[in-house]
Amino acid sequence: MTTAVQARVTVETIIGVAGQALIADRSGALWWDEAQTLVVSDLHLEKGSSFAARGVLLPPYDTAATLAMLDQALRRYRPRRVIALGDSFHDAGALGRIAESDRVALIAMQRGLSWIWIEGNHDEALSGILPGEHAARIEEAGLTFIHEPGAKPAAGEIAGHFHPCAKVRGRGRGIRRRAFAGDGSRLVMPAFGAYTGGLNVRHAAIEALFPRGFSAFVLGDERIYTFPQAHCLPD
């Protein structure tokens, strides 16, 4: 991935949020080293089977692909704790459709870890059913982990929900990739799920969260690229 504007290129990028140094991983996960915590957002497990039930036939492998990517991130960082920032499952019936092999894989990943499921708007009906802790939000060391960003500025807020993507100019054309969006005070994470779409960071719903502007931390195949808001293109 190349671009006409200057971008800071790293395999992993340190993002400051409310005084905490967090590592944005190229998978879309977030690593908080001080707390030995891996954060992921919007897995949307069983989205494929949900669409299939409505007659939209997608290959039924999204859950396996998402869990494989999550397993790689867990092996890379070896966390003590995982925080899943909501919409971990696509709907309330997902647990009834998940393949046994995927269920076993998820349980194996959780073994030996503190695992916190934050409620999302898609999976709130599953709260308390899955192994692990369940919460609407977690507040710790000046950070607040929540699914949907609040309408007003909130220092230390780390959220998902919007599935941010950034479109930038590269090789004479627009390239659109998943991205973190942050301003040093608040951070919105990209969706981790294999079948999740994305909302452009220049959409009014995302820009309204950052009245003083933001940076987009764009996920490349091997690296993360940092762009100021002005260098991100609308769709």
C-alpha positions as a Markdown table, in Angstrom:
| # | Residue | x | y | z |
|---|---|---|---|---|
| 1 | Met | 0.0 | 0.0 | 0.0 |
| 2 | Thr | 1.5 | 3.3 | -1.1 |
| 3 | Thr | 0.1 | 6.9 | -0.9 |
| 4 | Ala | 0.9 | 10.4 | -2.2 |
| 5 | Val | 0.7 | 11.8 | 1.3 |
| 6 | Gln | 3.2 | 11.1 | 4.1 |
| 7 | Ala | 2.2 | 8.3 | 6.4 |
| 8 | Arg | 4.0 | 6.9 | 9.4 |
| 9 | Val | 4.4 | 3.2 | 8.7 |
| 10 | Thr | 4.7 | 0.6 | 11.4 |
| 11 | Val | 3.7 | -3.1 | 11.9 |
| 12 | Glu | 2.0 | -2.0 | 15.0 |
| 13 | Thr | 1.1 | 1.6 | 16.0 |
| 14 | Ile | 1.0 | 3.1 | 19.5 |
| 15 | Ile | -2.1 | 5.1 | 20.1 |
| 16 | Gly | -2.5 | 7.4 | 23.1 |
| 17 | Val | -5.9 | 7.5 | 24.7 |
| 18 | Ala | -6.3 | 9.6 | 27.8 |
| 19 | Gly | -2.7 | 9.1 | 28.8 |
| 20 | Gln | -2.6 | 5.4 | 28.2 |
| 21 | Ala | -0.4 | 3.9 | 25.5 |
| 22 | Leu | -2.2 | 1.3 | 23.5 |
| 23 | Ile | -1.0 | -0.8 | 20.6 |
| 24 | Ala | -3.2 | -1.0 | 17.5 |
| 25 | Asp | -2.6 | -4.4 | 15.9 |
| 26 | Arg | -2.9 | -4.9 | 12.2 |
| 27 | Ser | -5.6 | -7.5 | 12.8 |
| 28 | Gly | -7.9 | -4.8 | 14.2 |
| 29 | Ala | -7.3 | -5.8 | 17.9 |
| 30 | Leu | -6.0 | -3.4 | 20.5 |
| 31 | Trp | -3.3 | -4.3 | 23.0 |
| 32 | Trp | -3.1 | -2.6 | 26.5 |
| 33 | Asp | 0.2 | -3.8 | 27.7 |
| 34 | Glu | 0.0 | -2.2 | 31.2 |
| 35 | Ala | -3.1 | -4.3 | 31.9 |
| 36 | Gln | -2.1 | -7.3 | 29.8 |
| 37 | Thr | -5.4 | -7.0 | 28.0 |
| 38 | Leu | -6.4 | -7.7 | 24.4 |
| 39 | Val | -9.5 | -5.8 | 23.2 |
| 40 | Val | -11.6 | -6.7 | 20.1 |
| 41 | Ser | -14.8 | -5.3 | 18.8 |
| 42 | Asp | -17.7 | -6.4 | 16.7 |
| 43 | Leu | -16.9 | -10.0 | 15.9 |
| 44 | His | -20.4 | -10.6 | 14.6 |
| 45 | Leu | -20.0 | -14.3 | 14.8 |
| 46 | Glu | -22.6 | -16.3 | 12.8 |
| 47 | Lys | -23.5 | -13.3 | 10.5 |
| 48 | Gly | -23.2 | -15.7 | 7.5 |
| 49 | Ser | -25.8 | -18.1 | 8.9 |
| 50 | Ser | -28.1 | -15.2 | 9.8 |
| 51 | Phe | -28.0 | -14.0 | 6.3 |
| 52 | Ala | -28.5 | -17.5 | 4.9 |
| 53 | Ala | -31.7 | -17.9 | 7.0 |
| 54 | Arg | -33.1 | -14.9 | 5.2 |
| 55 | Gly | -32.2 | -16.3 | 1.8 |
| 56 | Val | -28.9 | -14.4 | 1.3 |
| 57 | Leu | -26.5 | -17.2 | 0.7 |
| 58 | Leu | -23.0 | -16.5 | 1.9 |
| 59 | Pro | -20.2 | -19.0 | 2.5 |
| 60 | Pro | -20.8 | -20.3 | 6.0 |
| 61 | Tyr | -17.2 | -19.8 | 7.2 |
| 62 | Asp | -17.1 | -16.4 | 8.8 |
| 63 | Thr | -17.2 | -17.6 | 12.4 |
| 64 | Ala | -14.3 | -20.0 | 11.7 |
| 65 | Ala | -12.3 | -17.3 | 9.9 |
| 66 | Thr | -12.9 | -14.7 | 12.7 |
| 67 | Leu | -12.0 | -17.2 | 15.5 |
| 68 | Ala | -8.8 | -18.2 | 13.6 |
| 69 | Met | -7.7 | -14.5 | 13.4 |
| 70 | Leu | -8.6 | -14.0 | 17.1 |
| 71 | Asp | -6.5 | -17.1 | 18.0 |
| 72 | Gln | -3.5 | -15.6 | 16.1 |
| 73 | Ala | -3.8 | -12.4 | 18.1 |
| 74 | Leu | -4.1 | -14.3 | 21.3 |
| 75 | Arg | -0.9 | -16.2 | 20.5 |
| 76 | Arg | 0.9 | -13.0 | 19.5 |
| 77 | Tyr | 0.2 | -11.1 | 22.8 |
| 78 | Arg | -0.5 | -13.8 | 25.4 |
| 79 | Pro | -3.0 | -11.7 | 27.3 |
| 80 | Arg | -4.3 | -12.3 | 30.8 |
| 81 | Arg | -7.6 | -10.7 | 29.9 |
| 82 | Val | -9.8 | -10.2 | 26.8 |
| 83 | Ile | -12.4 | -7.5 | 26.5 |
| 84 | Ala | -14.9 | -8.1 | 23.6 |
| 85 | Leu | -16.6 | -4.7 | 22.9 |
| 86 | Gly | -20.0 | -5.9 | 22.0 |
| 87 | Asp | -21.8 | -7.4 | 19.0 |
| 88 | Ser | -19.6 | -10.4 | 19.4 |
| 89 | Phe | -22.5 | -12.4 | 18.0 |
| 90 | His | -24.6 | -11.2 | 15.1 |
| 91 | Asp | -28.0 | -11.9 | 16.8 |
| 92 | Ala | -29.7 | -13.7 | 19.7 |
| 93 | Gly | -30.0 | -17.0 | 17.8 |
| 94 | Ala | -26.4 | -17.3 | 16.9 |
| 95 | Leu | -25.6 | -19.7 | 19.7 |
| 96 | Gly | -28.2 | -22.1 | 18.2 |
| 97 | Arg | -26.5 | -22.0 | 14.8 |
| 98 | Ile | -22.8 | -22.1 | 15.6 |
| 99 | Ala | -21.0 | -25.2 | 14.5 |
| 100 | Glu | -19.8 | -27.5 | 17.3 |
| 101 | Ser | -16.2 | -27.1 | 16.1 |
| 102 | Asp | -16.4 | -23.3 | 16.4 |
| 103 | Arg | -18.0 | -23.6 | 19.8 |
| 104 | Val | -15.2 | -25.8 | 21.0 |
| 105 | Ala | -12.6 | -23.5 | 19.5 |
| 106 | Leu | -14.1 | -20.5 | 21.3 |
| 107 | Ile | -14.3 | -22.3 | 24.7 |
| 108 | Ala | -10.6 | -23.4 | 24.2 |
| 109 | Met | -9.6 | -19.8 | 23.6 |
| 110 | Gln | -11.3 | -18.6 | 26.8 |
| 111 | Arg | -9.6 | -21.3 | 29.0 |
| 112 | Gly | -7.3 | -19.7 | 31.5 |
| 113 | Leu | -8.2 | -16.1 | 30.6 |
| 114 | Ser | -10.4 | -13.5 | 32.2 |
| 115 | Trp | -12.9 | -12.8 | 29.5 |
| 116 | Ile | -15.3 | -9.9 | 29.5 |
| 117 | Trp | -18.3 | -9.6 | 27.1 |
| 118 | Ile | -19.5 | -6.1 | 26.7 |
| 119 | Glu | -23.1 | -5.9 | 25.7 |
| 120 | Gly | -23.8 | -4.7 | 22.1 |
| 121 | Asn | -27.0 | -3.8 | 20.3 |
| 122 | His | -26.9 | -7.1 | 18.3 |
| 123 | Asp | -26.2 | -9.5 | 21.2 |
| 124 | Glu | -27.6 | -8.0 | 24.3 |
| 125 | Ala | -30.0 | -10.9 | 24.6 |
| 126 | Leu | -27.0 | -13.2 | 25.1 |
| 127 | Ser | -25.8 | -11.3 | 28.2 |
| 128 | Gly | -25.1 | -13.8 | 31.0 |
| 129 | Ile | -25.4 | -16.9 | 28.8 |
| 130 | Leu | -21.8 | -17.2 | 27.5 |
| 131 | Pro | -18.9 | -18.3 | 29.8 |
| 132 | Gly | -17.0 | -15.3 | 31.2 |
| 133 | Glu | -18.1 | -12.0 | 32.7 |
| 134 | His | -20.8 | -9.7 | 31.3 |
| 135 | Ala | -21.0 | -6.0 | 31.6 |
| 136 | Ala | -22.5 | -3.0 | 29.9 |
| 137 | Arg | -19.2 | -1.1 | 30.3 |
| 138 | Ile | -15.9 | -1.4 | 32.1 |
| 139 | Glu | -14.1 | 1.6 | 33.6 |
| 140 | Glu | -10.4 | 1.3 | 34.6 |
| 141 | Ala | -7.4 | 3.5 | 34.8 |
| 142 | Gly | -9.2 | 6.4 | 33.2 |
| 143 | Leu | -10.4 | 4.3 | 30.3 |
| 144 | Thr | -14.0 | 3.3 | 29.6 |
| 145 | Phe | -14.7 | 0.3 | 27.4 |
| 146 | Ile | -18.2 | 0.4 | 25.9 |
| 147 | His | -19.9 | -0.8 | 22.7 |
| 148 | Glu | -21.5 | 2.4 | 21.3 |
| 149 | Pro | -19.8 | 5.8 | 21.7 |
| 150 | Gly | -21.7 | 8.4 | 23.6 |
| 151 | Ala | -23.1 | 11.4 | 21.8 |
| 152 | Lys | -20.9 | 13.8 | 23.8 |
| 153 | Pro | -17.1 | 13.9 | 24.1 |
| 154 | Ala | -16.0 | 11.3 | 26.6 |
| 155 | Ala | -12.3 | 11.3 | 27.7 |
| 156 | Gly | -10.9 | 7.8 | 27.8 |
| 157 | Glu | -13.7 | 6.1 | 25.9 |
| 158 | Ile | -12.9 | 3.1 | 23.7 |
| 159 | Ala | -15.8 | 1.9 | 21.7 |
| 160 | Gly | -16.8 | 0.0 | 18.6 |
| 161 | His | -20.3 | -0.1 | 16.9 |
| 162 | Phe | -19.5 | 2.0 | 13.8 |
| 163 | His | -17.0 | -0.4 | 12.1 |
| 164 | Pro | -14.9 | 2.5 | 10.9 |
| 165 | Cys | -13.1 | 2.3 | 7.5 |
| 166 | Ala | -10.9 | 4.9 | 5.8 |
| 167 | Lys | -10.5 | 5.6 | 2.2 |
| 168 | Val | -7.1 | 7.0 | 1.1 |
| 169 | Arg | -5.4 | 7.7 | -2.2 |
| 170 | Gly | -2.8 | 5.1 | -3.3 |
| 171 | Arg | -1.3 | 4.1 | -6.6 |
| 172 | Gly | -3.7 | 6.5 | -8.4 |
| 173 | Arg | -6.8 | 5.1 | -6.9 |
| 174 | Gly | -8.8 | 5.1 | -3.7 |
| 175 | Ile | -8.0 | 2.3 | -1.3 |
| 176 | Arg | -10.6 | 1.5 | 1.4 |
| 177 | Arg | -9.5 | -0.4 | 4.6 |
| 178 | Arg | -10.6 | -0.9 | 8.1 |
| 179 | Ala | -9.3 | 1.7 | 10.6 |
| 180 | Phe | -9.1 | 2.9 | 14.1 |
| 181 | Ala | -10.3 | 6.5 | 14.5 |
| 182 | Gly | -9.0 | 8.5 | 17.5 |
| 183 | Asp | -8.1 | 12.0 | 18.7 |
| 184 | Gly | -6.0 | 11.2 | 21.8 |
| 185 | Ser | -9.1 | 11.3 | 24.0 |
| 186 | Arg | -11.5 | 8.8 | 22.4 |
| 187 | Leu | -10.9 | 5.8 | 20.2 |
| 188 | Val | -13.4 | 3.9 | 17.9 |
| 189 | Met | -12.2 | 0.5 | 17.0 |
| 190 | Pro | -12.6 | -1.3 | 13.6 |
| 191 | Ala | -14.9 | -4.4 | 13.4 |
| 192 | Phe | -12.9 | -7.6 | 13.9 |
| 193 | Gly | -15.4 | -10.0 | 12.2 |
| 194 | Ala | -14.7 | -11.5 | 8.8 |
| 195 | Tyr | -18.1 | -10.5 | 7.3 |
| 196 | Thr | -18.5 | -7.0 | 8.9 |
| 197 | Gly | -18.9 | -4.1 | 6.6 |
| 198 | Gly | -17.6 | -0.6 | 7.5 |
| 199 | Leu | -18.7 | 3.0 | 7.8 |
| 200 | Asn | -16.4 | 5.6 | 6.2 |
| 201 | Val | -14.6 | 7.7 | 8.9 |
| 202 | Arg | -15.7 | 10.8 | 6.9 |
| 203 | His | -19.4 | 10.0 | 7.6 |
| 204 | Ala | -21.1 | 12.5 | 9.8 |
| 205 | Ala | -21.9 | 9.9 | 12.5 |
| 206 | Ile | -18.1 | 9.3 | 13.0 |
| 207 | Glu | -16.9 | 12.9 | 12.4 |
| 208 | Ala | -19.4 | 14.1 | 15.1 |
| 209 | Leu | -17.5 | 12.1 | 17.7 |
| 210 | Phe | -14.3 | 14.1 | 17.1 |
| 211 | Pro | -15.2 | 17.8 | 16.9 |
| 212 | Arg | -11.5 | 18.8 | 17.0 |
| 213 | Gly | -10.6 | 16.3 | 14.3 |
| 214 | Phe | -9.1 | 12.8 | 14.4 |
| 215 | Ser | -6.4 | 10.5 | 13.0 |
| 216 | Ala | -7.2 | 7.3 | 11.1 |
| 217 | Phe | -5.0 | 4.3 | 11.8 |
| 218 | Val | -5.5 | 2.3 | 8.7 |
| 219 | Leu | -4.9 | -1.5 | 8.6 |
| 220 | Gly | -2.7 | -2.6 | 5.7 |
| 221 | Asp | -1.8 | -6.2 | 4.9 |
| 222 | Glu | 1.4 | -6.0 | 6.9 |
| 223 | Arg | 1.5 | -2.6 | 8.5 |
| 224 | Ile | -0.6 | 0.2 | 10.0 |
| 225 | Tyr | -0.7 | 3.6 | 8.3 |
| 226 | Thr | -1.6 | 6.8 | 10.1 |
| 227 | Phe | -3.5 | 9.6 | 8.3 |
| 228 | Pro | -4.9 | 12.9 | 9.5 |
| 229 | Gln | -8.6 | 13.4 | 8.9 |
| 230 | Ala | -8.0 | 15.7 | 6.0 |
| 231 | His | -6.3 | 13.0 | 4.0 |
| 232 | Cys | -9.2 | 10.6 | 4.4 |
| 233 | Leu | -11.6 | 10.6 | 1.4 |
| 234 | Pro | -15.4 | 10.3 | 1.4 |
| 235 | Asp | -16.9 | 7.3 | -0.4 |
